[in-house]
Every structure is written in structure tokens, then in C-alpha cells.
Amino acid sequence: MKKSEVLITISNVLKAEVDENTMKIDVPSWDSLKHIQLIMEVEEKFGVEIPIERVPEIDSVSVLLKLIEAEEG
């Protein structure tokens, strides 16, 4: 996984510019529906499976990046 590819994917789903420091609260389009769409897109595109119990913890791009890295092992 390239971090830049993940950032582009997140930006495309949220229709907003993001970086590693972007918080969910800072992106108006990052609502509950976009949250699920984002998880699904990341899982499909990067071949990872984010545990459902971890999904509510994702409150920033950096947390999502760490979860992807952990799942890639």
C-alpha cells in the first residue's frame, strides 16, 4: 500500500481534500453513510478487512491508515 494511493481513495470517496492529519469532524461530507462507503472502498481496493469492532474508532485519516497497515501485516 502506498500512502498516497490511500489518500487519493479517501479524497475521492469523501469528495474533499485530505491529508494524514485530517479528522472526521473537519470534513462535512464524512457522515455515517460516507464512513461505511469509505471502509468498503478501502477494503476492496487494498485487499484488507477492517474488523467491524474497529470501525467506530476511525475518527481520522491517520487512524484509518494505521488500521490498513495493520491489516496488511
N, C-alpha and C positions, 0 to 999 in steps of 0.2 A: 504494500500500500504506500502510495506517495501522499504525503500530507496535502500537497497542492491539489491532487485529484479529489480528495475528500472535501476540501474547502469549496471546490467548484461544485461538487454534487450538492453540498449543503446550501450553497448560494442559489443554485438552480431550483431546488425544492422550495426554499423559503422566499424566492424572488427578492433577495436582499443581499447586499454585500456583507460578508462575514470574515472574521479572522479568528485566530486561536483564542482571543480574549473576549469574543462576543458572548454575551449572556442572553438567555432566552427572554428575559424581561426587557431587553433592549431592542428586540425585533418584534414589531407589532403583528407581523404575519405569522409568527411562531405560536400558533394557538394549538389546542389539543388535537385537532384534525391534522394539521401540518406536522405535529410531533410524531404521530403514527406514520404518516406518509414518509417522513424523513427516516425513521427507523427502517421501514420496509425497503426504501430505496438503497440505503446504505448496506443492509443485509444482502440484497440481491446483487448490487454492483460489486461489492467487495468480498462476497462469499463468506460472510460471517453470520453468526446467530447471536444476537444480543439477548441474554436471559430476560424474560418478561419481568422478573422482580427488580431488575436494574433500570428498566425504562423510566420509572418516575424520578430517578436520581439525575437524569440527564437535564441539567439546567443551564448548560453552556456548551459551546463548541469543544472546549478543551476536555470536558468530561466525556463527550462522545468520542473524541479522538483516542483517549486512553482506553475506553471500552473496546474500540475497534482493534487497537494494538494488542490488547489482552486476549481478544478472541482469535486473532491471527496466530498467536502463540509464538 
